[in-house]
């Protein structure tokens, strides 16, 4: 810690000075507006662009036609230097593409898409899965035919998707039931419950 005797005797703190009072800047009166000598054009004529040689100003045509005067004939448009090919209509298909047939008129009879009908394979799969409930043997062909019929129905090659799905589900349930029945018989047989 420093004491007053340890301080440097040559150091004196700076005196505090009061800030100068605020004085707003002096404003000058704006110069009065003087209109240019030529009120129509403020740009001197010497600075205006010079048109190239051979250039003529286009005819603006009549500004107004007084009653009883004949209007001047309109100027013909300039001829195109190159022949122009006829343009197709705005809704015509591009060349080389086939257009779609027009839709039937409003109020015409509705013609639905042709129904492929139920697939014979889906019907056979469902029958095999149902008979497999009793015999257990036909459940496996019912599953196989059901998967093939379901794949055809998903590709829109044949109908009967619901029957094919039912045949597959019923075939798996039948195989699970018969499998659990045989496993239960084997467990009971190994434990001696069927030896009586």
C-alpha positions in Angstrom: 0.0 0.0 0.0 1.3 3.4 -0.8 1.3 6.3 1.6 1.4 10.0 0.8 5.1 10.0 1.6 5.8 7.2 -0.8 4.3 9.0 -3.8 6.4 10.7 -6.4 6.7 14.4 -5.3 6.9 15.6 -8.9 3.4 14.3 -9.8 0.5 16.7 -9.6 -2.9 15.7 -10.7 -4.3 17.8 -13.6 -6.6 20.6 -12.7 -10.2 20.2 -13.5 -11.6 22.6 -16.0 -15.1 23.6 -16.6 -16.5 22.7 -20.1 -17.1 25.6 -22.5 -20.7 26.6 -22.8 -22.7 25.3 -25.8 -22.9 27.7 -28.7 -25.2 26.8 -31.6 -23.6 27.1 -35.0 -24.3 30.2 -37.0 -26.9 29.8 -39.8 -26.7 31.7 -43.0 -29.6 32.9 -45.0 -30.1 30.7 -48.1 -29.4 32.3 -51.5 -32.5 33.4 -53.3 -33.6 31.2 -56.3 -32.7 32.5 -59.6 -34.6 31.2 -62.6 -32.5 30.2 -65.6 -32.3 32.5 -68.6 -34.0 30.0 -70.9 -37.0 28.6 -68.9 -37.9 26.0 -71.6 -34.5 24.3 -71.7 -32.0 24.5 -69.0 -29.4 22.7 -71.1 -27.5 24.8 -73.6 -28.1 24.0 -77.2 -24.4 23.2 -77.7 -24.7 20.1 -75.3 -27.6 18.5 -77.1 -26.8 15.3 -79.0 -26.4 15.5 -82.7 -28.3 12.9 -84.8 -26.2 10.8 -87.1 -26.2 11.8 -90.8 -29.1 10.5 -92.8 -31.4 10.2 -89.8 -34.9 11.6 -90.1 -37.4 12.1 -87.3 -40.4 9.8 -87.5 -43.7 11.5 -88.5 -45.8 11.8 -85.3 -49.0 11.8 -87.3 -51.9 14.1 -86.7 -52.3 15.2 -83.1 -56.0 16.0 -83.5 -58.5 15.9 -86.3 -60.8 18.8 -86.5 -64.4 18.2 -87.3 -64.9 18.1 -91.1 -61.2 17.2 -91.8 -60.3 13.8 -93.2 -57.9 11.8 -91.1 -54.6 11.0 -92.8 -54.0 7.5 -94.0 -52.1 5.3 -91.6 -48.6 4.5 -92.7 -48.0 0.9 -93.9 -45.9 -1.2 -91.6 -42.4 -2.0 -93.1 -42.1 -5.3 -94.9 -40.2 -8.0 -93.0 -36.9 -8.8 -94.7 -37.3 -12.6 -94.0 -40.3 -14.8 -94.6 -42.1 -15.8 -91.3 -43.4 -19.3 -90.9 -47.0 -19.6 -89.8 -47.3 -20.1 -86.1 -49.5 -22.9 -84.6 -52.4 -22.1 -82.4 -51.7 -21.4 -78.7 -53.0 -24.8 -77.6 -51.7 -27.0 -80.4 -49.3 -29.8 -79.4 -45.7 -29.5 -80.6 -44.9 -31.2 -83.9 -44.1 -34.9 -83.5 -46.3 -35.4 -80.4 -49.6 -37.2 -80.3 -52.4 -35.2 -78.8 -54.9 -36.7 -76.3 -58.4 -37.4 -77.4 -61.0 -34.7 -76.5 -63.0 -35.5 -73.4 -66.6 -36.5 -73.8 -69.1 -33.6 -73.9 -70.8 -32.5 -70.6 -73.7 -34.7 -69.7 -72.4 -37.8 -71.6 -72.8 -41.2 -70.0 -70.0 -42.3 -67.7 -67.9 -45.1 -69.0 -65.9 -46.7 -66.2 -62.6 -48.5 -66.7 -63.0 -52.1 -67.6 -63.0 -54.3 -64.5 -60.6 -57.2 -64.8 -62.9 -59.3 -62.5 -61.9 -61.7 -59.9 -58.8 -63.8 -60.5 -59.3 -67.5 -60.6 -56.0 -67.9 -58.8 -57.3 -65.8 -55.9 -60.5 -68.0 -55.7 -58.4 -71.2 -55.8 -56.1 -69.8 -53.1 -59.0 -69.0 -50.8 -60.6 -72.5 -51.4 -57.2 -74.2 -50.6 -56.8 -72.2 -47.4 -60.3 -73.0 -46.3 -59.9 -76.7 -46.9 -56.5 -76.5 -45.2 -58.3 -75.7 -42.0 -59.5 -79.4 -42.0 -56.7 -81.2 -43.8 -53.6 -79.1 -43.1 -52.1 -80.3 -46.4 -53.7 -77.7 -48.7 -52.9 -74.7 -46.5 -49.4 -74.4 -47.9 -50.5 -74.4 -51.6 -53.2 -71.9 -50.6 -50.5 -69.6 -49.2 -48.3 -69.9 -52.3 -51.2 -69.2 -54.7 -52.4 -66.4 -52.5 -49.1 -64.6 -52.7 -49.0 -65.0 -56.6 -52.6 -63.7 -56.9 -51.9 -60.8 -54.5 -48.8 -59.8 -56.6 -50.9 -59.9 -59.8 -53.7 -57.8 -58.1 -51.1 -55.2 -57.0 -49.8 -54.9 -60.6 -53.4 -54.5 -61.8 -53.1 -57.6 -63.9 -56.0 -59.3 -62.2 -58.7 -58.6 -59.7 -59.5 -60.4 -56.4 -57.0 -58.6 -54.2 -59.2 -59.0 -51.1 -59.7 -62.7 -51.7 -56.0 -63.2 -52.3 -55.1 -61.3 -49.1 -57.7 -63.4 -47.2 -56.3 -66.6 -48.6 -52.8 -65.6 -47.4 -53.9 -64.6 -43.9 -56.1 -67.7 -43.5 -53.3 -70.0 -44.8 -50.8 -68.6 -42.3 -53.3 -68.9 -39.4 -54.1 -72.5 -40.5 -50.4 -73.4 -40.6 -49.8 -71.8 -37.2 -52.8 -73.6 -35.7 -51.7 -77.0 -37.1 -48.1 -76.4 -36.2 -49.0 -75.6 -32.6 -51.2 -78.7 -32.4 -48.4 -81.0 -33.6 -45.9 -79.4 -31.2 -48.3 -79.8 -28.3 -48.7 -83.5 -29.2 -45.0 -84.1 -29.3 -44.4 -82.4 -26.0 -47.2 -84.4 -24.4 -45.8 -87.6 -25.9 -42.2 -87.0 -24.7 -43.5 -86.3 -21.2 -45.5 -89.6 -21.1 -49.0 -88.1 -21.0 -50.1 -90.0 -24.1 -48.9 -93.5 -22.8 -52.1 -94.7 -21.2 
